[in-house]
């Protein structure tokens, strides 16, 4: 997985940098709702980079290499410290999210039902553990209110606050937060992802403000702003990543300014940037043309993978299909496992070996190879799944290495 994350990190970082740099200009000229919609570029780019692109004949090949048992006296493969560090960071990030969810579960369990006189259709709770209203829920909205909610705000302000919270749920903001948190956990090592997540949540609040106030009168907008200011000094005692806290003192000034400069919004206007990002993502993963030649770079040095000792002792055979790029100097990079059987048994030794392969100096992208692991030279009839895969790609050049 670490190879895939490293392959996706450069384009993702570039996109986030562009979105963050353009954010002030977009907010000023297009408004908060358009800016919030632009964050869709992130999943669109990742999907475009992950969707396999069919390679034309001559630009990529499924070459088959036979790897025999070799010596079993070699020691075990060296520990992949990079993968270990990444997994450790991922577990810590997941633990932080898990603890916050446990605190939220406890808060909701101890909260008391509120008297619902406003016919909101949502579950209303009151709690002394929160200083500001927030909404939570995946299948049904639950709004948690502070104990002093009814005495602190007027009836009009209460209606506007509840409208804001329920708008978050109807718009699917909480579900978007699930996806954003998943990406943040996977990219925990990238500080730009954390900054982008914070700006994403701020844009989410401002976009929700715009949706709630778009059809309100001037007097109601003033009341809405008064409700924002009334919550400006409140901060949740325990931050909940999946819920929406009404008060955010760090962005309150910007939210008030956006209320004064609300702009129209058309979902169709987002199609251009989204389509552009998708096209760039697909183009970035399309096989590169090396001039007018249709020939692949010639393999010069093929390091034989070390047959895993445990697999050899247990008589396990299999294959690995991998995709990688070749730079102008003939070095291999961006090795990604496409398919392996048995899964995970031969993956790491294949990656370690492929990273040492050397081709003639000629840039190529999306080169695919298959490594068949057999204990003794034999017909590949037992490798049914591998044969089927090769037949599917039989239109591509097929080479055999000794």
C-alpha positions in Angstrom: 0.0 0.0 0.0 2.9 2.3 0.7 3.9 2.3 -2.9 0.4 3.4 -4.0 0.3 6.2 -1.3 3.7 7.5 -2.5 2.6 7.4 -6.1 -0.5 9.5 -5.3 1.2 12.0 -3.0 2.9 14.3 -5.5 -0.3 15.0 -7.7 -2.5 15.2 -4.6 -0.1 17.7 -2.9 0.1 19.8 -6.1 -3.7 20.0 -6.3 -4.1 20.9 -2.6 -1.5 23.6 -3.0 -3.4 25.1 -6.0 -6.7 25.0 -4.1 -5.3 26.6 -1.0 -3.5 29.4 -3.0 -6.6 30.2 -5.0 -9.0 30.0 -2.0 -9.0 33.7 -1.1 -9.5 34.8 -4.7 -12.3 32.2 -5.2 -14.1 33.2 -2.0 -14.0 36.9 -3.1 -15.2 36.4 -6.6 -17.3 33.2 -6.6 -18.5 32.8 -3.0 -18.2 30.1 -0.3 -20.5 27.6 -2.0 -18.3 27.5 -5.1 -15.2 27.2 -3.1 -16.6 24.4 -1.0 -17.6 22.6 -4.3 -14.0 22.9 -5.5 -12.9 20.4 -2.8 -14.6 17.7 -5.0 -11.5 18.0 -7.1 -9.6 15.9 -4.6 -11.7 12.7 -4.8 -12.1 13.2 -8.6 -8.3 13.4 -9.0 -7.7 10.3 -6.9 -10.3 8.3 -8.8 -8.8 9.4 -12.1 -5.4 8.2 -10.9 -6.7 4.9 -9.6 -8.8 3.9 -12.6 -6.8 1.6 -14.8 -6.1 3.1 -18.3 -6.1 0.7 -21.2 -2.6 0.7 -22.7 -2.3 0.7 -26.6 -0.3 -2.2 -28.1 3.4 -1.3 -28.2 3.4 1.1 -25.3 3.1 -1.5 -22.5 3.6 -5.2 -22.3 2.9 -8.1 -20.0 6.3 -9.8 -20.0 6.6 -13.2 -18.3 9.7 -14.1 -16.3 10.3 -17.5 -14.6 11.9 -17.4 -11.2 13.2 -20.6 -9.9 13.8 -21.6 -6.3 17.5 -20.6 -6.0 19.4 -20.8 -2.7 17.6 -21.0 0.5 20.6 -20.0 2.6 19.9 -16.3 2.2 18.5 -14.6 5.3 15.1 -13.2 5.6 14.2 -10.0 3.7 15.3 -6.8 5.4 12.6 -5.0 7.3 10.8 -2.3 5.4 11.2 0.5 7.9 9.3 3.0 5.7 6.2 0.8 5.6 6.5 0.2 9.4 6.7 3.9 10.1 3.7 4.7 7.8 1.6 2.0 9.4 2.5 3.2 12.9 1.4 6.8 12.0 -1.8 5.5 10.4 -2.7 3.5 13.6 -2.1 6.6 15.7 -4.3 8.7 13.5 -7.0 6.1 13.6 -6.7 5.9 17.4 -7.2 9.7 17.7 -10.3 9.5 15.6 -11.6 6.5 17.5 -11.1 8.2 20.9 -13.0 11.2 19.7 -15.9 9.0 18.6 -15.9 7.3 22.0 -16.2 10.6 23.7 -19.0 11.6 21.4 -20.8 8.3 22.1 -20.5 8.9 25.8 -21.8 12.5 25.5 -24.9 11.5 23.5 -25.6 8.6 25.8 -25.6 10.9 28.8 -27.6 13.7 27.1 -31.2 14.2 27.9 -34.1 14.4 25.4 -35.2 18.0 24.6 -38.8 19.1 24.3 -39.2 19.3 20.5 -41.7 22.1 20.0 -40.3 23.2 16.7 -41.2 20.1 14.5 -37.7 19.8 13.1 -38.1 16.1 12.4 -34.7 15.5 14.1 -33.7 14.0 17.4 -33.0 16.8 19.8 -30.9 16.3 23.0 -29.5 18.7 25.7 -26.2 18.2 27.4 -24.2 20.1 30.0 -21.0 18.8 28.4 -21.3 21.0 25.3 -21.1 24.8 25.1 -22.5 25.1 21.6 -25.0 23.2 19.4 -23.8 20.6 17.0 -25.3 17.9 14.8 -24.3 14.3 14.4 -25.7 11.3 12.6 -25.2 9.2 9.5 -28.7 7.8 8.9 -30.7 10.3 11.1 -29.7 13.7 12.4 -29.2 14.2 16.1 -28.8 17.8 17.3 -27.2 18.2 20.7 -28.0 21.5 22.4 -26.4 23.1 25.5 -28.6 23.2 28.6 -29.0 27.0 28.4 -30.0 27.0 24.8 -33.6 28.1 25.3 -32.8 30.9 27.7 -29.7 32.1 25.9 -31.3 32.6 22.4 -34.5 34.0 21.3 -37.1 31.9 19.5 -36.0 33.3 16.1 -32.3 32.7 16.8 -33.2 29.1 17.9 -34.9 28.5 14.6 -32.0 29.8 12.6 -29.5 27.8 14.6 -31.5 24.6 14.1 -31.9 25.3 10.4 -28.1 25.7 10.2 -27.4 22.4 11.9 -30.0 20.4 9.9 -28.7 22.0 6.7 -25.4 20.4 7.4 -27.0 17.0 7.5 -29.3 17.4 4.5 -26.3 18.6 2.4 -24.4 15.5 3.3 -21.6 17.4 5.0 -21.2 14.8 7.7 -20.8 12.1 5.1 -18.2 14.2 3.3 -16.3 14.5 6.5 -16.1 10.7 6.7 -14.3 10.7 3.3 -12.1 13.7 4.3 -11.0 12.0 7.5 -10.2 8.8 5.7 -8.0 10.6 3.3 -6.4 12.6 6.2 -5.6 9.3 8.0 -4.0 7.8 4.9 -2.0 11.0 4.2 -1.2 11.7 7.9 2.5 12.4 7.0 1.6 15.3 4.6 1.2 18.6 6.5 -0.6 20.1 3.5 -3.4 17.6 3.9 -4.0 18.7 7.5 -4.1 22.4 6.5 -6.4 21.5 3.6 -8.7 19.6 6.0 -9.0 22.7 8.2 -9.8 25.0 5.3 -12.3 22.4 4.0 -14.2 22.5 7.3 -14.2 26.3 7.3 -15.5 26.4 3.8 -18.1 23.9 4.8 -19.4 26.2 7.5 -19.5 29.2 5.2 -21.2 27.3 2.4 -23.8 26.1 4.9 -24.3 29.8 6.1 -24.9 30.8 2.5 -27.5 28.0 1.9 -29.4 28.9 5.0 -29.5 32.7 4.4 -29.9 32.7 0.6 -33.6 33.3 0.8 -33.8 35.2 4.1 -34.8 38.8 4.4 -32.3 41.4 5.5 -33.7 41.4 9.1 -33.4 37.6 9.3 -29.8 37.8 8.0 -29.1 40.3 10.8 -30.6 37.8 13.3 -28.5 35.0 11.8 -25.4 37.1 12.2 -26.4 37.8 15.8 -26.7 34.1 16.4 -23.2 33.6 15.0 -21.8 36.3 17.2 -23.6 34.8 20.2 -21.6 31.6 19.7 -18.3 33.2 18.8 -16.9 32.7 22.2 -18.0 29.1 22.6 -15.8 26.2 21.9 -16.6 22.5 22.2 -14.9 20.9 25.2 -13.9 17.9 23.1 -13.5 18.3 19.4 -15.6 15.9 17.4 -14.3 15.3 13.8 -17.6 14.0 12.4 -20.0 16.5 14.1 -20.6 20.1 13.3 -20.1 22.6 16.1 -22.0 25.8 15.4 -19.5 28.2 17.0 -16.0 28.5 15.5 -14.3 31.6 16.9 -11.4 31.3 14.5 -13.5 31.7 11.4 -16.4 33.7 12.7 -15.2 37.0 11.3 -14.8 35.4 7.8 -18.3 33.9 8.1 -19.8 37.2 9.0 -18.1 38.8 6.0 -19.3 36.1 3.7 -22.9 36.8 4.8 -22.5 40.3 3.6 -21.2 39.2 0.2 -23.3 36.1 -0.6 -23.0 35.2 -4.3 -25.1 33.1 -6.6 -24.0 29.6 -7.3 -24.6 27.1 -10.1 -23.6 23.5 -9.8 -23.0 23.4 -13.6 -20.2 25.9 -13.1 -18.2 23.3 -11.2 -18.1 20.9 -14.1 -15.3 22.7 -15.8 -12.7 22.5 -13.0 -13.8 19.0 -12.1 -13.6 17.8 -15.7 -10.2 19.5 -16.0 -8.8 17.7 -12.9 -10.2 14.4 -14.1 -8.6 14.8 -17.5 -5.3 15.7 -16.0 -5.5 12.7 -13.7 -6.2 10.3 -16.5 -3.5 11.9 -18.7 -1.0 11.6 -15.9 -1.5 7.8 -15.8 -1.7 7.2 -19.5 1.4 5.4 -20.9 4.0 7.8 -22.2 5.0 7.7 -25.8 8.7 7.4 -26.3 9.1 9.3 -29.5 7.6 7.6 -32.6 9.0 4.2 -31.6 6.6 1.4 -30.6 9.4 -0.7 -29.0 9.8 -1.1 -25.3 13.0 -0.3 -23.5 15.3 -3.3 -23.6 15.9 -5.1 -20.3 19.6 -4.9 -19.5 19.8 -6.1 -15.8 17.2 -8.3 -14.2 17.8 -9.0 -10.5 16.2 -12.3 -9.6 13.8 -12.0 -6.6 14.6 -14.0 -3.5 12.2 -16.8 -3.2 10.6 -16.5 0.3 12.1 -19.2 2.6 8.7 -20.0 4.2 7.0 -20.3 0.9 9.7 -22.6 -0.5 9.5 -24.8 2.6 5.8 -25.1 2.4 5.9 -25.7 -1.4 3.9 -22.6 -2.3 4.1 -21.4 -5.9 2.4 -18.4 -7.5 2.8 -15.3 -9.6 3.0 -11.5 -9.3 1.8 -9.0 -11.9 3.4 -5.5 -11.5 3.3 -2.2 -13.2 6.2 0.4 -13.1 7.8 3.3 -14.9 11.2 3.6 -16.5 13.0 6.9 -16.5 15.3 8.4 -19.1 18.3 6.6 -17.5 16.6 3.2 -17.6 16.0 3.0 -13.9 12.7 1.5 -12.6 10.4 3.5 -10.3 6.8 3.6 -9.0 6.4 -0.1 -8.8 2.8 -1.1 -8.1 1.5 -4.6 -7.6 -1.5 -5.2 -9.9 -2.3 -8.8 -8.9 -0.7 -11.5 -7.0 -1.4 -15.2 -6.1 -1.2 -16.1 -3.3 -1.9 -12.5 -2.3 1.0 -10.8 -0.3 3.3 -13.8 -0.4 5.6 -12.7 -3.2 4.8 -9.0 -3.4 7.6 -7.5 -1.4 10.4 -9.6 -2.8 9.1 -8.8 -6.3 9.1 -5.0 -5.5 12.6 -5.2 -4.1 13.9 -7.0 -7.2 12.1 -4.8 -9.7 13.4 -1.6 -8.2 16.9 -2.9 -9.1 16.2 -3.7 -12.7 17.9 -1.7 -15.3 16.7 -1.0 -18.9 18.3 0.7 -21.8 18.1 4.5 -21.4 14.6 5.2 -22.8 11.7 6.6 -20.8 8.6 4.4 -20.6 5.5 4.5 -18.5 3.1 1.8 -17.4 5.4 -1.1 -18.2 3.8 -4.4 -16.9 5.6 -7.6 -16.0 4.6 -10.9 -14.5 6.9 -12.9 -12.3 6.0 -16.6 -12.0 7.3 -18.3 -8.9 7.8 -22.0 -9.4 9.8 -24.5 -7.4 11.2 -26.3 -10.4 11.2 -25.8 -14.1 7.8 -27.0 -15.3 5.0 -26.3 -17.6 2.8 -23.4 -16.3 -0.3 -25.5 -16.6 -0.8 -25.4 -12.8 -0.9 -21.6 -12.9 -4.5 -21.4 -14.2 -5.2 -17.9 -12.9 -1.9 -16.6 -14.3 -2.5 -18.2 -17.7 -6.0 -16.6 -17.9 -4.5 -13.3 -17.1 -1.8 -13.7 -19.8 -4.4 -14.7 -22.3 -6.4 -11.6 -21.6 -3.2 -9.5 -22.3 -1.9 -11.7 -25.1 -2.3 -8.9 -27.6 0.7 -7.2 -26.0 4.3 -8.2 -26.7 5.3 -11.4 -24.8 9.0 -12.1 -23.9 10.6 -14.9 -22.0 13.7 -14.3 -19.8 16.0 -17.0 -18.8 
